[in-house]
Amino acid sequence: LDEADRMFDMGFLPDIRRIIKLLPKVRQNLFFSATMPDDIRKLADEVLVDPTTVQVDIIAPAKTVSHALYPVTQGLKTPLLLSMLDQMDTDRVLIFTRTKRRARNLATTLQGKRYRVTALQGNMSQPARQAAMDGFRSGKFQILVATDIAARGIDVAEISHVINFDMPDTVDAYTHRIGRTGRAQATGDAFTFAEPDDAPMIREIEKVLKMELEQRRLDGFNYSGFVPEIVVKPLRTQNSRPERPAPQRRSSATATQGNGGARRSSGNGQRTANGHKVTAAAGESNGNGDKSRRRWRPQRRRPTPTR
């Protein structure tokens, strides 16, 4: 089962169960996936018996990739993209959207602006997918709009820009998206359109990259009153940890014991709830001129003699 995480995540588990019932009981199951979140792994355990996991190291984004955030609202994303494309070299650009419908609509909009663009999404037939990929590789199409599912396995050299039209759902998805640029020591740019609600995901991405993402404002673009800035909790370094306040020592002159924090008298003869007599030894001399530390000493109640 290839792309196992996406097969389960998209709701194909019932279909997989029906297929498994038709397979021989003695068989070998192989799962292949770029990511395997814990919740998807639990579903995989339903069809695996004592599996052996082979996992490669986490692939870090190439250091030749430049990361940048463009804060924007949902309604301004398409105008911002059009303005951005007008200001950049669009030789080979890969744009990611979250849904198939948005990929189709965005590709249609770009085609109306005279861009050579094609879409790659899950509803396409295999011949149509192959034609789109071949056209993007050959330069027939300068822009490819794709979803995460459809873009699995894309291997196209010299992609100059990756634009996240929608924020990816996971950090792994972000890593795999931008991994399409900056290959073979070539430089690349990864631009992400970020909405204010994307701040938690931005924080997670920054933790993996171990760097804060630069927030940019596109020159000459009309933001219609929107302030292009997203407040993200800064990364905490070892030197920036706040110092913990020193614990306050209890004064030897006061004691609080179930009385709402009020100061308690040090007079003798008081009794606690269990009937023990409480004496206070505050300020008593020990014969050397020093005063002993105040302490509460419960004394056992003498039994009443019986006749």
N, C-alpha and C positions, 0 to 999 in steps of 0.2 A: 504494500500500500504506500504509494508515494504521496508526498504532501499530507502526511497523516494528520497533522494538527489542523490544517484547513478543512480537511474532509469532516473531521469531528466538529470543528467550530461552526461549520455551515449547516449542521443538522443532518448529516448523512449517516449518523450512527444507526438508525433503524434499517436503512438499506444495507449497510455493512453487515448487520446481524443476519438479515435474510440471506445474503450471499454466503455467509459463513456456514449456515445450516445446510447448504447444498454442497459444501466441500467435504472431502474425506476427513475423517476424524484424525487420522495420522497424517500430519502435514507440517510444514515449516512456515511460520508467519514472519515476514520481514516488514518493518516499518521504517520509512525514510522521511525525514523532516528537517527543515532548517531550524525550527523552533519547536519546543515541547513544553508548554506551560504546565504547571502542576494540575490544573483542573482538567486539561486535555489528557494528561498522563493517567489520571484516574479512570477516564473512559477507555483508554487503550488497555488498561489492565483487565478489562472485562473480556477481551478477546486474546490475551496473551497468557501463556502459562510459563512461569519461571523464566522470564526473558533476560537476556544478556544485553546490556546497553553499551554501545560504542559511541563515545562522544568526543568530538574534536574540541580544541580550545576555542573560546569565544574570539571571534574575529573582530579586532578593533578597526574602526574606520581609518582609512589611509590618512597619513599626516599631510598629504598634498591637497586635501579637500578643505576648502574654506566654508565655514558654517555661518549662517546668518538668519535671524528672525525678522519677519516683516509683520508687525502687529497690524491687524485689520479686522473689520467686522465681516460677517458672512456675506452681507449684501454688497460689499465693496471688493470682494475677492476677484471677480471677473474683470472689472475695470482696472484694478491694480495689476493683474496679470498682463492685460493688453498694453498698459503703459510700460511695464517692465520689459516686455518683449520688444517694444519699439526702441528701447534704449540699449539693447544687448545684441550680441552676435548669436543668432539663432541657427547655427549650423547643424547642431544635433542636441536637442533638448528633450528630456524625459520628464513628464508631468504626472504626478500621482494623485488620484482622487480616491475617496472612500467607497463610492458606490458606482455600479455599472451605468446607471442612468446619468449620473453627473459626468462620467467620462464621455458618454455619447454626446450629451448636450454641450459640453465644453469643446469637444472636437468640432462640432457643427458651428459653434460661434467663431472659433478660430478660422475655420474654412471660409466663413463669410467675410473675414478680414484679410483674405488672400494669403493666408499661411498654408504651406504644404504640410498638412497634418493628417494623422490617422489615429484611430482609437484601437485599443486592445483590451477587450473585456470578456467575461466568461461566457456570454451568450453566442459568441462567434463560432462558426464552424472551423474545423481544423484547416481547410484550405484558405479561409479568410484570414485566420491567424497567421498562417505562414506567409501569405501575401503581404500582410502588414509588417511583419518582421523583416522580410526581404527588402521591402521598400524603405524601411528605416535604415537598414544596414547600408544599402546602396546609395543613399542620399536622395532618393525620390521624395521621401518625406523628411522634413527637417524637424518636426515635432511629433512625438508619440505620447498620447494620453492613455494611461493604463491604470488598472486597479492592482492591488497587491496580489490577488490570486492570479490574474492573467500575466503578471510580470514575472512570476516565478520562472527561473531558468533563463531569463534574458541575459545574453552575453554579447554585447555590442561594444566594440572598441571606440574610443575617442568621443564619449559622451561628455560634452563640456559642462552642461548644467543639469542638475536634478532639482525640480521644484515640487515641493510638497504643497499642493493646492489645499489639501486637508491634512491636518495633523494625524500622524499614524496612531494606531490604537496602543501599540506597545513600543518599548525601547528597541526590541529586536527588529520590529518592522522598520523603524527609523534606520537602524544600522544596515539592514539589507537594501533599503531604498537608495541610500546615498552611496552604497558600495558599488553602484553602477558607474560612478564617475571617479576620477583620480586614479585610474588604473595604470599599471606599468610606468610608475613614476611621473605620469602626466598630472597636471594640475586640473582641478575641477571645483565647481561651486555648488553648494547645497543650500538652497533657499527654502524656508518654511514659512507659510502664511499661518500666523498664530492669532487665535481669538483670545479674549480675556479668560475664558474658562479653560484654556489649555495650559494655564500656569503649572498645575501639578505634573503634567507630562513633561513640560519643559524642564522642570526640576529634575525629574528622573533621567532625562537624556543628558543633562549637564553632569550628573553624578557619574554616568558611564563614561562620558567623554573627558571627565575630570577638568572641565573648563566651563566658563560661563559663555553662553551664546550671545553674540553681538546683536543688539536690536537696531535695525536700520529703518530709516524713513526715506521713501522714494522721492527724489527731487522732482518738483513740478507736478506731483499728483495731488488732486483735490480730495482730501480725506473727509470732507463734508462735516466738519466739526468734531470728528473723532480724533482723540489724542492717541497717536500711535505709540503706545507704551504699555507694557505688561509688567506688573509687579511680581517678581519671582523671588522667593526666599533665597538669599545668597548662600553659596556653598560655604560650609564651615570647615576651616582648616584647623590643624592641631594647635596653631598659635592663636587662633581667634576664639577659643572656647572661653566662655565667661567664667570668671572665678566664682566658686561657691562661697557664700558668706559663712564665716566661722560660726559654729554653733554657740549660742549664748548659754553661759553657765548660770545655773539657778542660784539666786542669791541665798546666802546662809541665814538671812534674817526673815525670810518669808517661806511659806510652804503652801501649796494648793493641793487639797485632797478632797475632791468631790464636793467642793463648795462653790463652784461656779467661778473659780479664780479669785475669790475674795481672800483678803489676808486673814489668816486664822490666828486666834489668840494663842499665846504660849502658856496660858495659865494651866495649872495642874487640875486634875480631876475630870477632864473631858473624856467621853467615852465614844468609841466608834460604833458602827452599826452592829458589829459582832459582840458587843458588850465588853471589849477589852479596854482597859484604862490606858490612856495615852499621856505620856509625860514628855516634856520638851526639855532638852539640855542645851539651850541656846544661851551663850554668854556665861556659862559656868566656868569658874576658874579651875585649872587642874593642879594648882599648887605651885606652878612655875611662872605664874604671871601671864600665861597664854590662855586663850579662850578656846574651848573645844568647838569642833564643827557641830552645827545644829543637826540633830537627828531625831527621828520619831521612833520611839521604842514602845511597842505594844507589850503590856505586862499581863501575864495570865491572871485570871480572876481566881482568888483563893476559894476553894470549895467551902461551903458552909458546913461546919461540924455537925454531925448528927448525934443525937443522944440515944 
